[in-house]
């Protein structure tokens, strides 16, 4: 998967990953239905499916988890069977909404949403 630099990277120094153009419509829709959402957790799976959910200022869910696959009518059979477990995650990050929380708050929320693990 190719990662493109964007202006969002400059605005969100706590993450290196940013939402791809094809993810932005889904993120906008999730946030529209989540008035308490200050960001959207994005989880990319090795199969190509993606899981997303809005989070509030405490790092609690502010929407249901949405699982989808770009340019497909359905998610893959593997995700239908196992709902995309942690073992198949290849990338995860939070897409923040302006005004961005402080870096300290971003880190606290990221740890609550994704857990802690060694980072390279």
N, C-alpha and C positions, 0 to 999 in steps of 0.2 A: 504494500500500500504506500503510495507516494504521499508525503506530507508537504504541503505548500505553506510558505510563510505568508502571514497576513497581518493586517493592522491589529487584529484581535490579539495576536501574540504580544504585542507591545503593551496592550492595555491590561493583560492578565498575566503578570509575571510569575504567578504561582504554578502555572501549567505551561507545558511546551506543546501540548496537543491542542488543536482548535477544531471546531466543527467544520466539516466540509460543506460545500455549497449545497449538496443534495440533502444534508441533514438539517439545514437551517429552517426549512418550511415546517418540518416536524417539531423542531424546538419552538418555533413561533406559535404553533398550534397548541402545544403543551402549556406554554406560558400564558396564552390567552385564556385557557380554561383553569388556570391556577393563580388566582390573584395574590396569594401569599408567597408564590415562588420567587426566589431571588437568583435562581440558577437551575440548570437542567443537568442531571448526571447522564453522561453518555457512555455506554459500554459497547465496545465493538467485539464481536465474537469471531473465532477463527473460521466459522462457516460463512461469514458474510452478513449474518443477521445482526441487528442492533437492538439494544434495550435502552430506554430512556425514561426518566421520571423527573418531575420538578421537585426541588427541595426548598424548604423555608429557611429563615434566618437561624434556626436552631439545628439545621441539618436533618430535620424530620421530613418525611414524604409530604409533598404538597399536591401530588397527583397520583393516579394509578401508574403502574409500570406498563409502558408500551413496548412491545417487541415487534419489529418489522424487518423487512428485507428490501433494499432499494430495487426499484423496477421489477417487483415481483408481486403477485397477487397474494401469496401466502409466505409464511416463514418456512424454513427448511424442516424436513421430517425429523431431524435430530432435535431441533429446538421444540418441535411439537411434543416430542417424547420426554425431554429432560428440562425444558424451560431455560436453556442456556446457563449452565452452572459456571461457577467461578473458574473451574479448571480449563474452560474453553475461552476465557477472556484473553484477548490479545492487547487491547488498549482500553483505558478508561480515564475520564476526566470530567470536570465540571465546566459547563459553559455558563459564565456569569452574566447577569443583567446589570446595566448601569443604574444607579451608582454602585460600583463594586464594593463589596465588603472589604475591610482591612485585610492585609495579607495574613495577619494572625487569625482572623475569623475564617478566611478562606481555608487555611490549613486545618483548623479545628473541624470545619464542616467536611472537608475532603476525608479526613481521618475517620469521622463518624460514618460517612456514606460508604467509603471503600475499604475501611479498615487500615491497619498499618502493616507494612511489609518492607523489606529491604529495597531500596531504590538504587539504581546504578548511577 
